[in-house]
Every structure is written in C-alpha cells, then in structure tokens.
C-alpha cells in the first residue's frame, strides 16, 4: 500500500511538472502582459513590454500603446482610440491588429511614414481615453478615430483601480503556471464543462427533437424578436468622455469621428440597442461624424468564439478595410 501511494505521488509530481512546462513554454503562462495603475485614467498596460502569450506577441511602447516607439520624425499621426476591441489583448498578435495593418497600408498609399497609434485598454470608456490624451497630449495627430460600442455609453470611470487585485489585471508575474491557470481562468471552467458535456450523448441534456411535435400548430409562423442580452454597465448618465474627446479635437483643430461597433446580440437584432442609440443621438446633436459598422454588414463569424464583442483576426482585417478609406480621405485632405 505504501509503495502504491509513493508511486502515485511520484506520478502526480511528474504530471504537474509536465503541465507546468507546457503552460509556460507553449502557452506563455507566467509571462502575461502586466498593468499599471494611473490616477487619471485608472489603468493601462505597463510601458515597454515585449511578451508572448498564447502564441501571440504583445508589445507596448514608452506610452503603453500597442505600437513601436514614438519618434520625433513622426509627422503623419492618427490616433486610433478605444477599448479591448482595438487593443486585442493577449488573444491578438501584434502583427494582427487593425492599427498595424492601417499603418502599413496608409504608409504605402501616401508614400510617407504614417503612424496609427493604438491608445486603448480593456474595458476603457471614452472618459478613460480623454483623460489619457489630457495627460500625454495628442502626439501631433492629424485625426482622432474613436472605436466604441453601445455599452461604452455608461462605462464611466469609478477611479477604483483593480490592478494587482483583479487576477485579469496583474501587476507582477505568477511564480507558478498552474496557480495562474487556476486563479485567472477558474471562471471559465463551468462554460467548458457545459460545452463539452453537450457534445457527449451520455451527458447531453438536449432532447432529441420530435418532428411532429415541432410542427407549427397553425399555417402562420410567428418570428420571435432577438433578445438584447448585451453588455450593461452600471454608470449613471451618459459617458462624459464623448463630449470631452469632441472638445479636445475641436480645440486642437483636428477631425474627430466615431466608429460604432456592435456586440453579437446587436448583430443578431440587426441594429444597435438603446445604449447605442444614445451614442448615435449624441453624434447627431453635436454634429460628430459617426460610422455605423452595420453599413459594412458585420458577421458573428468575425468574432472570437465564446465572446460577445471582440473581433478575431478576420475581424481585425474587416475593421482595417472599413477604416482605411475613411482615414485615407482625411489625410489626403490635410495635405
């Protein structure tokens, strides 16, 4: 019996060692992008990082942008500002970001170096962005493009930094990959259990459909309206950052436009929800140009799996293709 217990303990140690190594060297655990707190805009990626996570490179420059370093020779600058939709996080490689694609295409088109500065962070609202620009300036920008979603209408700063408290906003690396796996991703386990259980007939809770029972009871079919189960933030009132960004652009005499990106619940409905309507109404009242992504026929196939708002790599290309002619038009006018 003691021999069995000893062998079992050795087996567990070997399994744990292999799992630790795989998590570290294949998936980049203990090598996460780190965050820093800020009294003005709450939090952001720490500056000057270069890490690899889930096979994706995440780099930040001296101003915590997902860009190469700022240069004094940068004369044609576009500010692409927003939240995790453009930031991408560790699920999007540096070379797959819309900001990088735009830089390359605009540089070729205009035959001069163009910088598209990616100023963003997960769950940032427009007020976070405005606070960042007030602190660091506009980097001689010729244009500001805000990529926003309906839930940003009430995503207002609370100035309660979660950096180093929320496991998804680490300020230092974990010492053990297995600990990080449990601490940061335990909330996902029920979803994966339910997802894979449904694929195994023995565990599935789905009943086989009876074609007779499913037959409509009348000749007329009633189509249910898709339910809006989108993201709802707890902020009171309309986010002041929209107006702050408009004023910043106006005072610096540079164009500013809003690109409104839908959540998948809105894609299913075919229109923005009431929060999105608030942003649209703001743009109309303040004479701010607003681009609706619905004009480009978005598809849920462009979103990450098990996600409600973030683009996958195909979505980043889609975003690039939509923004490119708009930004190019503004920069050509400025010449």
C-alpha positions in Angstrom: 0.0 0.0 0.0 2.8 2.4 0.9 4.5 1.6 -2.3 1.4 2.4 -4.3 0.9 5.7 -2.5 4.6 6.6 -3.2 4.3 5.8 -6.9 1.0 7.7 -7.1 2.7 10.8 -5.5 5.6 10.5 -8.0 3.1 10.2 -10.8 1.3 13.4 -9.7 4.6 15.2 -9.4 5.6 14.2 -13.0 2.2 15.2 -14.3 2.3 18.6 -12.5 5.9 19.1 -13.8 4.9 18.4 -17.4 1.8 20.6 -17.1 3.8 23.4 -15.7 6.3 23.2 -18.5 3.6 23.1 -21.2 1.8 26.0 -19.7 4.9 28.1 -19.5 6.7 27.3 -22.8 3.7 26.6 -25.1 1.1 29.0 -23.8 3.1 31.7 -22.2 1.9 31.4 -18.6 4.0 33.4 -16.1 4.6 35.8 -19.0 1.4 37.8 -19.1 1.1 41.5 -20.2 1.3 43.5 -17.0 -0.8 46.5 -15.9 0.0 49.8 -14.1 -2.4 52.0 -12.2 -2.9 55.6 -13.1 -4.7 58.3 -11.0 -6.1 60.0 -14.1 -7.3 57.1 -16.4 -7.4 54.2 -13.9 -5.1 51.6 -15.6 -3.3 50.6 -18.7 -0.7 48.1 -20.0 2.7 48.7 -18.4 5.1 50.5 -20.9 7.9 48.9 -22.8 6.7 45.3 -22.6 7.5 42.5 -25.1 5.9 39.3 -24.1 4.5 36.2 -25.8 1.2 34.8 -24.5 -0.9 32.1 -26.1 1.4 32.2 -29.1 0.7 36.0 -29.6 3.3 38.8 -29.2 2.2 41.7 -27.1 4.4 44.8 -27.3 3.9 48.2 -25.8 6.0 51.4 -26.3 7.0 54.0 -23.7 3.5 55.4 -23.6 1.8 52.0 -23.2 0.5 52.0 -26.7 0.5 48.7 -28.7 2.9 50.3 -31.1 6.6 50.7 -31.7 8.4 53.6 -30.0 7.3 57.2 -30.8 9.8 59.1 -33.0 10.4 62.9 -33.4 10.2 62.3 -37.1 6.6 61.1 -36.9 4.7 63.8 -38.8 1.6 62.0 -40.0 -0.1 60.6 -37.0 -3.6 59.1 -36.5 -4.9 58.3 -33.0 -7.0 55.1 -33.0 -8.5 55.1 -29.6 -10.8 52.7 -27.8 -11.0 49.6 -25.6 -10.2 46.0 -26.0 -11.8 45.8 -29.4 -8.8 47.6 -30.9 -6.3 46.6 -28.2 -6.9 42.9 -28.8 -5.2 41.8 -25.6 -3.1 38.7 -25.4 -5.6 36.9 -27.8 -4.4 39.1 -30.7 -0.9 39.1 -32.0 0.8 42.4 -32.5 1.0 41.9 -36.3 -2.7 41.1 -36.5 -4.0 44.4 -35.0 -6.0 46.8 -37.2 -3.7 49.6 -36.2 -0.7 47.9 -37.6 -2.5 47.0 -40.9 -3.6 50.6 -41.2 -0.1 51.9 -40.7 1.3 49.8 -43.4 -1.5 50.5 -46.0 -1.6 54.2 -45.3 2.2 54.5 -45.5 2.2 52.8 -48.9 -0.7 54.9 -50.2 0.7 58.3 -49.0 4.4 57.4 -49.7 5.4 58.8 -46.3 5.6 57.1 -42.9 2.2 57.1 -41.2 1.7 56.3 -37.5 -1.6 54.9 -36.3 -1.2 55.0 -32.6 -3.2 52.4 -30.7 -4.3 54.1 -27.5 -6.5 51.6 -25.7 -7.1 49.2 -22.8 -9.6 46.6 -21.9 -12.9 48.0 -20.6 -11.8 51.6 -21.2 -14.6 54.1 -21.8 -14.3 57.4 -23.7 -13.6 59.2 -20.4 -10.5 57.0 -19.8 -9.3 57.9 -23.3 -9.9 61.6 -22.8 -8.0 61.5 -19.5 -5.1 59.8 -21.2 -4.9 62.4 -24.0 -5.2 65.3 -21.5 -2.2 63.8 -19.6 0.1 62.8 -22.6 -1.1 65.1 -25.4 -2.1 64.3 -29.0 1.3 63.4 -30.4 0.9 65.9 -33.2 -2.1 63.9 -34.5 -4.0 64.9 -37.6 -7.0 62.8 -36.8 -8.8 61.0 -33.9 -10.8 57.9 -34.5 -12.8 56.5 -31.6 -13.9 52.9 -31.9 -16.7 52.4 -29.4 -19.5 50.0 -28.6 -23.0 50.5 -27.1 -22.0 49.6 -23.6 -19.5 52.4 -23.5 -22.4 54.9 -23.2 -22.5 54.2 -19.5 -19.0 52.7 -18.9 -17.9 55.6 -16.6 -14.7 55.7 -14.6 -15.1 54.8 -10.9 -11.4 55.5 -10.1 -11.1 52.2 -8.2 -8.1 50.6 -9.7 -8.2 46.8 -9.8 -4.6 46.4 -10.9 -2.9 43.8 -8.8 -6.3 42.8 -7.3 -8.3 41.5 -10.2 -6.4 38.4 -11.5 -7.0 39.6 -15.0 -5.0 42.8 -14.3 -1.8 41.5 -12.9 1.0 43.9 -11.9 3.5 41.1 -11.5 4.1 37.6 -12.9 2.8 34.5 -11.1 5.6 32.2 -9.9 3.7 29.0 -10.9 1.8 28.4 -14.2 -0.6 26.0 -12.5 -1.5 28.6 -9.9 -2.1 31.2 -12.6 -4.3 28.8 -14.6 -6.5 28.3 -11.6 -6.5 31.8 -10.3 -7.1 33.6 -13.6 -9.3 31.2 -15.5 -11.4 29.3 -13.0 -14.5 31.3 -14.0 -14.3 29.6 -17.5 -14.4 26.1 -16.2 -18.2 25.8 -15.9 -18.6 27.0 -19.5 -16.1 24.5 -20.9 -17.7 21.7 -18.8 -21.2 22.6 -20.2 -19.9 23.0 -23.8 -18.1 19.6 -24.0 -20.8 17.8 -22.0 -23.3 18.7 -24.6 -21.1 17.0 -27.3 -21.1 13.7 -25.4 -24.5 11.9 -25.9 -24.5 10.3 -22.5 -24.0 13.7 -20.7 -26.1 15.8 -23.1 -29.2 17.5 -21.6 -30.6 18.2 -25.1 -33.6 16.1 -26.0 -34.0 14.7 -29.5 -36.5 16.8 -31.4 -39.7 15.2 -32.3 -40.5 16.4 -35.9 -44.3 16.0 -35.3 -44.1 18.0 -32.0 -42.0 20.7 -33.7 -44.6 21.2 -36.5 -46.3 24.6 -36.3 -49.8 24.4 -34.9 -51.0 26.9 -37.5 -50.2 27.9 -41.0 -48.8 31.3 -39.8 -45.3 31.4 -38.2 -44.6 33.9 -35.5 -41.0 35.0 -35.6 -39.6 35.9 -32.2 -37.6 39.1 -32.0 -34.0 38.5 -30.9 -33.5 39.4 -27.3 -30.9 42.0 -26.4 -28.7 40.4 -23.9 -25.8 42.7 -24.5 -23.3 44.2 -22.0 -24.7 46.6 -19.5 -22.5 48.9 -17.4 -23.5 50.5 -14.1 -22.5 54.1 -14.8 -25.1 56.8 -14.2 -25.7 59.2 -17.0 -24.1 59.4 -20.5 -20.4 58.9 -20.6 -18.8 62.4 -20.5 -15.8 61.2 -22.5 -17.6 61.5 -25.8 -18.0 65.3 -25.3 -14.5 65.6 -23.8 -13.0 64.0 -26.9 -15.1 66.2 -29.2 -13.8 69.3 -27.4 -10.2 68.1 -27.4 -10.4 67.7 -31.2 -12.1 71.0 -31.7 -9.7 72.9 -29.6 -6.7 71.4 -31.5 -8.5 71.9 -34.9 -8.3 68.2 -35.9 -11.0 66.0 -37.3 -12.7 63.5 -34.9 -15.1 60.7 -35.9 -16.8 57.8 -34.1 -16.9 54.2 -35.4 -19.7 52.3 -33.7 -19.0 48.6 -33.3 -21.9 46.2 -32.4 -21.9 43.4 -30.0 -23.1 40.0 -31.3 -26.5 40.4 -29.7 -26.9 43.6 -31.8 -25.7 41.8 -34.9 -28.5 39.2 -34.3 -31.0 42.0 -33.9 -29.8 43.9 -37.0 -29.5 47.2 -35.2 -27.9 48.9 -32.1 -29.7 48.7 -28.7 -30.9 51.7 -26.7 -27.3 52.4 -25.4 -26.1 52.5 -29.0 -28.9 54.9 -29.9 -27.7 57.2 -27.1 -24.3 57.4 -28.8 -25.9 57.9 -32.2 -28.1 60.7 -30.8 -25.0 62.4 -29.2 -23.2 62.4 -32.6 -26.3 63.9 -34.3 -26.7 66.6 -31.7 -23.0 67.5 -31.6 -22.5 67.2 -35.4 -19.9 64.5 -35.0 -19.4 62.1 -37.8 -20.5 58.6 -36.8 -19.7 55.5 -38.9 -22.1 52.5 -38.2 -20.4 49.2 -38.6 -23.8 47.9 -39.8 -23.1 49.7 -43.1 -20.4 47.1 -43.7 -22.5 44.0 -42.9 -20.7 42.5 -39.9 -21.0 38.8 -39.3 -20.7 36.9 -36.0 -18.1 34.7 -37.8 -15.7 37.6 -37.3 -15.9 37.5 -33.5 -14.0 35.2 -31.2 -15.6 32.0 -30.0 -17.4 32.3 -26.7 -17.1 36.1 -27.0 -19.7 38.9 -27.3 -17.8 41.9 -28.6 -14.2 41.1 -29.6 -13.0 40.5 -33.2 -10.8 37.6 -34.1 -8.0 38.0 -36.7 -10.5 38.1 -39.6 -12.4 40.8 -37.7 -9.3 42.9 -37.3 -8.9 42.8 -41.1 -12.5 43.6 -41.6 -12.1 46.7 -39.3 -9.0 47.7 -41.2 -10.8 47.5 -44.5 -13.6 49.7 -43.2 -11.4 52.3 -41.6 -8.8 52.6 -44.3 -10.6 54.6 -47.0 -12.1 56.9 -44.3 -8.8 57.7 -42.7 -7.0 58.0 -46.1 -9.6 60.5 -47.1 -9.0 62.7 -44.1 -5.2 62.5 -44.5 -5.4 63.4 -48.2 -7.5 66.5 -47.3 -4.8 67.5 -44.8 -2.0 67.5 -47.4 
